[in-house]
Amino acid sequence: MACVLVIEDNKDNRELMVYLLKYFGHRTLVAPDGEAGIDTVAHGEDRPDLIVCDIHMPKMDGYEVAKQLKGHPEHREIPLIAVTSSAMVGDGQRILCHGFDGYMTKPIDPATFVQQLEEFMSKDIETPAGDRT
């Protein structure tokens, strides 16, 4: 079971991601914007095993979140996955160049969302993959 931080300003998207992650046995932390996400990582009680982050958000966008997290020695090893509606040619490469470890496009596919995220999780984290039917 992994602890996943979801940084997403859209309430419906955030709730769907949290629902799916919990359904598959993962714990979740949530942040409605980049500033809150950075604060959760830096000062929260739980250290996330994986971070899912939107790109276009108020207060602090996903690129700045990536810059701050990947620039900090204690946080740079946490896998950071962008979930974004940016699907133009070159957007994926731009996202990776900004420090993200991977990206997924919106709208997410509920049937494969968690499985795709689990591919980025450390092999030391027990994922409840065997429990799916």
One Martini backbone bead per residue (centre of mass of N, CA, C, O) as a GRO file, in nm:
protein
  133
    1MET     BB    1   0.094   0.037   0.025
    2ALA     BB    2   0.047   0.364  -0.074
    3CYS     BB    3   0.137   0.707  -0.065
    4VAL     BB    4  -0.070   0.957  -0.224
    5LEU     BB    5  -0.027   1.263  -0.381
    6VAL     BB    6  -0.283   1.502  -0.469
    7ILE     BB    7  -0.240   1.763  -0.714
    8GLU     BB    8  -0.554   1.940  -0.746
    9ASP     BB    9  -0.794   2.190  -0.839
   10ASN     BB   10  -1.003   1.988  -0.935
   11LYS     BB   11  -1.241   1.838  -0.761
   12ASP     BB   12  -1.334   1.605  -0.945
   13ASN     BB   13  -1.055   1.493  -1.015
   14ARG     BB   14  -0.959   1.449  -0.726
   15GLU     BB   15  -1.185   1.254  -0.633
   16LEU     BB   16  -1.134   1.035  -0.843
   17MET     BB   17  -0.842   0.966  -0.772
   18VAL     BB   18  -0.893   0.897  -0.476
   19TYR     BB   19  -1.097   0.675  -0.517
   20LEU     BB   20  -0.918   0.485  -0.684
   21LEU     BB   21  -0.685   0.454  -0.485
   22LYS     BB   22  -0.854   0.342  -0.249
   23TYR     BB   23  -0.979   0.098  -0.395
   24PHE     BB   24  -0.662  -0.011  -0.435
   25GLY     BB   25  -0.529   0.050  -0.124
   26HIS     BB   26  -0.456   0.348  -0.100
   27ARG     BB   27  -0.318   0.622   0.025
   28THR     BB   28  -0.415   0.973   0.084
   29LEU     BB   29  -0.332   1.294  -0.034
   30VAL     BB   30  -0.425   1.648  -0.042
   31ALA     BB   31  -0.413   1.921  -0.295
   32PRO     BB   32  -0.536   2.228  -0.449
   33ASP     BB   33  -0.224   2.312  -0.479
   34GLY     BB   34   0.108   2.371  -0.497
   35GLU     BB   35   0.158   2.493  -0.218
   36ALA     BB   36   0.015   2.267  -0.059
   37GLY     BB   37   0.193   2.039  -0.167
   38ILE     BB   38   0.463   2.136  -0.056
   39ASP     BB   39   0.369   2.145   0.240
   40THR     BB   40   0.299   1.845   0.266
   41VAL     BB   41   0.586   1.740   0.214
   42ALA     BB   42   0.747   1.922   0.427
   43HIS     BB   43   0.507   1.904   0.690
   44GLY     BB   44   0.399   1.634   0.692
   45GLU     BB   45   0.347   1.327   0.839
   46ASP     BB   46   0.343   1.212   0.551
   47ARG     BB   47   0.521   1.039   0.313
   48PRO     BB   48   0.522   1.020  -0.006
   49ASP     BB   49   0.558   0.775  -0.272
   50LEU     BB   50   0.368   0.962  -0.453
   51ILE     BB   51   0.309   1.213  -0.716
   52VAL     BB   52   0.023   1.391  -0.826
   53CYS     BB   53   0.023   1.647  -1.094
   54ASP     BB   54  -0.075   1.924  -1.200
   55ILE     BB   55  -0.008   2.202  -1.403
   56HIS     BB   56  -0.271   2.390  -1.405
   57MET     BB   57  -0.250   2.627  -1.141
   58PRO     BB   58  -0.290   2.799  -0.879
   59LYS     BB   59  -0.015   2.987  -0.737
   60MET     BB   60   0.116   2.691  -0.844
   61ASP     BB   61   0.261   2.521  -1.070
   62GLY     BB   62   0.389   2.218  -1.170
   63TYR     BB   63   0.672   2.322  -1.246
   64GLU     BB   64   0.737   2.440  -0.965
   65VAL     BB   65   0.700   2.186  -0.809
   66ALA     BB   66   0.924   2.029  -0.949
   67LYS     BB   67   1.156   2.220  -0.884
   68GLN     BB   68   1.135   2.198  -0.574
   69LEU     BB   69   1.144   1.890  -0.534
   70LYS     BB   70   1.402   1.823  -0.721
   71GLY     BB   71   1.582   2.042  -0.543
   72HIS     BB   72   1.539   1.838  -0.304
   73PRO     BB   73   1.698   1.587  -0.141
   74GLU     BB   74   1.437   1.460   0.016
   75HIS     BB   75   1.235   1.470  -0.267
   76ARG     BB   76   1.360   1.371  -0.551
   77GLU     BB   77   1.273   1.049  -0.523
   78ILE     BB   78   0.990   1.119  -0.571
   79PRO     BB   79   0.753   1.038  -0.766
   80LEU     BB   80   0.650   1.247  -1.055
   81ILE     BB   81   0.316   1.294  -1.184
   82ALA     BB   82   0.157   1.404  -1.455
   83VAL     BB   83  -0.179   1.552  -1.483
   84THR     BB   84  -0.301   1.644  -1.809
   85SER     BB   85  -0.441   1.838  -2.084
   86SER     BB   86  -0.167   1.837  -2.217
   87ALA     BB   87  -0.159   1.714  -2.579
   88MET     BB   88   0.059   1.826  -2.734
   89VAL     BB   89   0.312   1.853  -2.922
   90GLY     BB   90   0.575   1.835  -2.671
   91ASP     BB   91   0.455   1.823  -2.382
   92GLY     BB   92   0.586   1.567  -2.269
   93GLN     BB   93   0.879   1.664  -2.292
   94ARG     BB   94   0.847   1.915  -2.117
   95ILE     BB   95   0.768   1.772  -1.859
   96LEU     BB   96   1.027   1.600  -1.832
   97CYS     BB   97   1.227   1.851  -1.836
   98HIS     BB   98   1.094   1.955  -1.548
   99GLY     BB   99   1.110   1.656  -1.366
  100PHE     BB  100   0.930   1.453  -1.446
  101ASP     BB  101   0.867   1.094  -1.453
  102GLY     BB  102   0.574   1.150  -1.572
  103TYR     BB  103   0.263   1.107  -1.775
  104MET     BB  104  -0.085   1.209  -1.799
  105THR     BB  105  -0.394   1.227  -1.948
  106LYS     BB  106  -0.672   1.411  -1.995
  107PRO     BB  107  -0.876   1.206  -1.931
  108ILE     BB  108  -0.896   0.968  -1.725
  109ASP     BB  109  -0.867   0.613  -1.688
  110PRO     BB  110  -1.016   0.423  -1.456
  111ALA     BB  111  -0.909   0.133  -1.557
  112THR     BB  112  -0.573   0.245  -1.556
  113PHE     BB  113  -0.462   0.455  -1.354
  114VAL     BB  114  -0.335   0.290  -1.119
  115GLN     BB  115  -0.155   0.105  -1.284
  116GLN     BB  116   0.020   0.333  -1.400
  117LEU     BB  117   0.124   0.437  -1.125
  118GLU     BB  118   0.252   0.167  -1.016
  119GLU     BB  119   0.499   0.178  -1.216
  120PHE     BB  120   0.636   0.419  -1.025
  121MET     BB  121   0.668   0.245  -0.795
  122SER     BB  122   0.824   0.104  -0.566
  123LYS     BB  123   0.918  -0.224  -0.506
  124ASP     BB  124   0.886  -0.186  -0.182
  125ILE     BB  125   0.592  -0.149  -0.247
  126GLU     BB  126   0.291  -0.268  -0.163
  127THR     BB  127   0.075  -0.390  -0.400
  128PRO     BB  128  -0.275  -0.483  -0.454
  129ALA     BB  129  -0.286  -0.646  -0.736
  130GLY     BB  130  -0.398  -0.936  -0.645
  131ASP     BB  131  -0.700  -0.816  -0.562
  132ARG     BB  132  -0.796  -0.812  -0.845
  133THR     BB  133  -1.118  -0.865  -1.054
   0.00000   0.00000   0.00000
